[in-house]
Amino acid sequence: MLSRLTPPPRPTPSTLRPQFMTQSTLRLGAFFYATGHHIAGWRHPSSEADGGINLERYVGWAQKAEAAKFDLVFLEDGTGIRDSNLRSSERTARSTHFEPVTLLSALAAVTSRIGLVATTSTSFNEPYNVARRFASLDHLSGGRAGWNLVTSTTDAEAANFGTGGIAQHADRYARAEEFVDVVLGLWNTWDDDAVVIDRESGQFSKPDGFRPLNHRGTHFEVRGPLNISRTPQGQPVLVQAGSSGPGKDLAARTAEIVFTANQTLDEAVDFYRDLKGRMAGFGRAPDDLKVMPGLFPVVGRSEAEARAKFEALQDLIDPVVGLALLERMVGGFDLSGYDPDGPVPDLPEANGAKSRQRLMFDLARREGLSLRQLYLRIAGARGHSQIVGTPAQIADEMETRFRAGGADGFNIMPATLPGGLDDFIELVLPELRRRGLFRQDYEGRTLRGHLGSRPPAGFGAAAPRPAG
Amino acid sequence: MLSRLTPPPRPTPSTLRPQFMTQSTLRLGAFFYATGHHIAGWRHPSSEADGGINLERYVGWAQKAEAAKFDLVFLEDGTGIRDSNLRSSERTARSTHFEPVTLLSALAAVTSRIGLVATTSTSFNEPYNVARRFASLDHLSGGRAGWNLVTSTTDAEAANFGTGGIAQHADRYARAEEFVDVVLGLWNTWDDDAVVIDRESGQFSKPDGFRPLNHRGTHFEVRGPLNISRTPQGQPVLVQAGSSGPGKDLAARTAEIVFTANQTLDEAVDFYRDLKGRMAGFGRAPDDLKVMPGLFPVVGRSEAEARAKFEALQDLIDPVVGLALLERMVGGFDLSGYDPDGPVPDLPEANGAKSRQRLMFDLARREGLSLRQLYLRIAGARGHSQIVGTPAQIADEMETRFRAGGADGFNIMPATLPGGLDDFIELVLPELRRRGLFRQDYEGRTLRGHLGSRPPAGFGAAAPRPAG
């Protein structure tokens, strides 16, 4: 079939215990992008095309995901319209959308169990502000907040912040490393039990229950303390997506979820082993980080029905939009001068999203795709795994990757919203539950409770006091 | 009585038509600070002392204010704990609280009519991010967002952003002026009717319906467009509080609400005339800006009951907390070396909140207050008008200032939450309604609809296209 991973033999018992794996069920995220992950999804009747700026739609989608017991809702973000050509942006649903932390704050008020993960860039924000906002979201949601830390990778975003183009990869990561340390430090400026509210004595929080951070680094000087107390989760869950060496080290040191894209089972297993293998060096147990790659499913009761659904979406792709997507995915290079039916040209290494660019080149080479074929190929999953098939076929793929030690779970990217989400919930989830791969109900009340992980900085421990 | 304005004679018809006034009823904001505006409010049984980090409490307060038809909820903010002495902060409820834009986003999901105004500083944020967040809040709330633009005034806040102390007053305002222009410009990068969602043709937004801003100024370079479309209000309502010359000019040019503090009726009328008089120079009508000073009411069925309520709160003031509050109000100067029962010393002019410092000195001089008397005097209203009395007395004061042309409405600062809010709603609002000074129900669906104002940039008009 069009977009299968490597063929999925049902695993034999001897393959069921790969290194590093202890959990017995999948973690599942509901990844909401625009009004569906397929680039033409908004044109399909199964989408609510105004969802990007209509809270009611998002409430409906989030409440469906919660009723289905997803671990989390995941919102990506960019700090600007990322197409260099605004005429192509006019033809996508993604040009206008809620800022994700405000959106999840609204959803916090109308959901009660599902985790809420928002993306915020370290490139154009101050760590004090980011630490506050996610701490606030964690309090608002009763312990369900997660921060997907990214570095911004496009000049189109940088141009909204006067920085004269995106910083070099190494500089972005150096800033991100220090940024996350400051944020973790600020979340630790309050003790767990600091707030005592003793009306009688007038002591609102216990003596010395919060204290300065006094961070002085290369990029930031931040005194602290934070003006919001320690959160229900101790600290919000950190999520990361970087797949470069520095990206993997940062994740191994600080993340509890890694969102990634791997095209083949071998790549997925290699990535998983590499990442979890790095954790011991930072004093962490492998199970405290969940690898949750993106997964773009198109589900049909039969393979033919699934394929027909997929082809209906593919037929809606506007060539202008497809090419603009591809340009963004290979690092912002202008592809308009190339023959759409010719091979993918050799391009210099991107300064932006290196691993995404590499993924595109590998995919084109492996499958021998022309430019047009490549944009058609990525219009749905955008480099993530794409499975078009029956519930059993999709469950097979998920089970195979899970049992082979290539994933702890998946971020499900519905092609359209709510249609694609409904399909996954109604058709695939029962099959996963039948196989014992997904739980029947929530077991915890916090995002970290759903994950079953421990935070890097040690929830419950008081932060070290600064010397001064 | 302790804390009256100038005596309020009931106005005669001849005094009823001051220059600039056209509206016939008051605008009312519910100003929520910590768990009550009185610094010891959290210690009083009529407060929900954990409200700063408990969403349920805020939902309750906001829904009460909405049921009472308040025009808006108003949240102040600081980018850090503002006491230089953390030991005093441990003894206040304000050391831990939600970040206001996230909190109002949550409240947007569970309210439907009341306006939602959050404070965000121009000092330690990027205009693109601020424009996005408030546009997002306006979409989330269906057109109820307001941004209270402030410049940060304390070194304690600056220390969280590595800027080596707060900027000079003139520099803060120069940055704020340019900041607000960029934000207004970004809100105008999308036409009102840009989003068309034509599934058939594939045109999500109309051709050239959004465009770059291409701002290049002294402090910011911002290309745009915003990645969120024009909001239900066209643009969120701008709120300001500056009372210096540059502050008044900025407000006269861009604000639709001015939040201010005046101690006497004469001062209030002078301020009001001065501010509204500046508007013509910016091509605006006086009625498009509402002057809404803070008002701290303590309500009793009798004057004795009101006074007893107030004294009960005053008795709960911790001297350490009172002095720390005063230090902050006079510009961050250390007062610990002075005799609490001696006169307020001469201090150099503050670089921080100049008008607040001046207010403190004027108050102390006018009433001949010692340091201790001064902090007791401001522990409730913090420089805003304080009225301790019966519903009729409070309504008298409000009516007098309104009819004399000193206010278009008030931001009500309940001493405790929810107790002080309940008192105002149950006792004072019926009196105001009896006098025809406050409406029975909402007339519009947006914050701007409640205000009856027009935005400075002209809602409905397409933004001018940049030349290039």
Interface residues (C-beta under 8 A of the other chain):
Chain A: A40 W42 R43 H44 P45 A49 D50 I53 N54 L55 V59 G78 T79 G80 I81 L86 R87 S89 E90 R91 T92 A93 S95 T96 H97 F98 E99 V101 T102 L103 S105 A106 L107 A108 A109 V110 F124 N125 E126 Y128 N129 R132 R133 A135 S136 L137 H139 L140 G142 A156 A159 N160 F161 G162 W190 V195 I197 R199 G202 Q203 F204 S205 K206 P207 D208 G209 F210 R211 P212 F220 E221 V222 R223 G224 P225 N227 I228 S229 L316 D318 V321
Chain B: A40 W42 R43 H44 P45 A49 D50 I53 N54 L55 V59 G78 T79 G80 I81 L86 R87 S89 E90 R91 T92 A93 S95 T96 H97 F98 E99 V101 T102 L103 S105 A106 L107 A108 A109 V110 F124 N125 E126 Y128 N129 R132 R133 A135 S136 L137 H139 L140 G142 A156 A159 N160 F161 G162 W190 V195 I197 R199 G202 Q203 F204 S205 K206 P207 D208 G209 F210 R211 P212 F220 E221 V222 R223 G224 P225 N227 I228 S229 L316 D318 V321
